[in-house]
Amino acid sequence: MKIDKLWSQFSDRQFKYLANIIEHTGDGSICEIGAFAGSVARAIWPAAKVKNRSLYLVDNYLFLPEKLRLPFFKMVKKTVSDDDRIHLVLEDSHQYDWSAHDFIIFSHADYNHMAKDFNTLINLKNKSVALDLTLNCLQRTNLILSAIKENILAPKFYIDGLLICGDNIECTLPSEHGDFLGHPVRYANKQKGSYNKAINEILSKLKMV
């Protein structure tokens, strides 16, 4: 089974910036909630291991029969690394104390499951957290934006819908200063899209005429 081809939580550019931020922001353990198929772990592990950080992968895989959950999770880990600093947590995030970790990647697939953990998240202090504004889920987007607008969450970095909150967020990749709902942030410049590519192709064709 090609697990690394099943699902990618974020875009390549989001992964690139997230890994850089993890490499340059603080110490301590990293915890990903919702580690389905390991795409986030594969992207950030090279940066995490440079800092000798531990990575905790939390997912309950409730869509699988009980006897298949651990074998599948172990298969996911093998696509990342056999390093002992990667820990598998086959436990519901409503029960596991993920708040004990220093950098939290909040990548729930289901809004109803995410909402309860979000109440825990907004009461945490001195933690760094990455969370995504999912355009196809109005409830999740509204929940996050409301928390930012009410100064409950303070975003520090924005990458194409991926928000990084916390103190002393560091990134060495190109970024600009901006404002997000009243909060000063750094953000990755917008990439050239299909419109720009079409213009460049037209220009190149016309030059040949």
C-alpha positions, 0 to 999 in steps of 0.5 A, a space after each residue: 500500500 502506497 500510504 504516502 500517496 493516500 493523503 496530503 494534509 497541506 500543500 508542498 509550500 505549506 509543508 516547506 514553511 511549517 518545517 522551517 518554522 519548526 526547525 527555527 522555533 523553540 525546543 521541546 516536543 511536537 504533537 500532531 493531532 490527526 496524523 492520518 497517513 503521515 503526510 505532516 510527519 514526513 514533511 516536518 520530521 527532517 526539521 524536527 530531528 535536526 533539533 533533537 525534538 520528539 514527535 508524537 502522532 495522535 490518531 484513533 483511526 476509528 474507521 478501522 476495526 480495532 485489530 487493524 488500527 495499530 498495524 496501520 499506524 505502524 505502517 504509517 510510521 515506517 513511511 516517516 522513520 524508525 526513529 525512537 523519538 517518533 511516538 505513536 499515540 493510538 488514543 482519542 485526542 479528547 483523552 490524551 493530554 496533547 496539551 503537555 507538548 510544546 508545538 501542536 499541529 491541530 489537523 483534525 479531519 472532522 469538525 465535531 471532533 475538533 471543536 471540543 479540542 479547540 476549547 482546550 487549545 484556546 486556554 493554553 499559554 506559551 504553546 505554539 500551534 499550527 492550524 488550517 483554515 479549511 475553505 470547505 468547512 464553514 464551521 471550522 473557519 468561523 470558529 478560528 476566525 472568531 477566536 482571532 477576532 476576539 483576541 483569544 488566538 494570536 496568529 503570527 505567521 500565515 501560509 496560504 490558509 495555514 496559521 501559526 500561533 505562539 510566541 517567538 515564531 521564527 522563519 528564515 524563508 521569504 515573508 512579508 509584514 502584514 495585518 490579520 484581523 488586527 494582529 501583526 503577522 508575517 506571511 508568505 507572498 502569494 504564488 503566481 497562479 494559472 493566470 500569470 502562467 497563461 500570460 507568460 505562455 502567451 508572451 512566449 508564443 507571441 515572441 515566436 511569431 
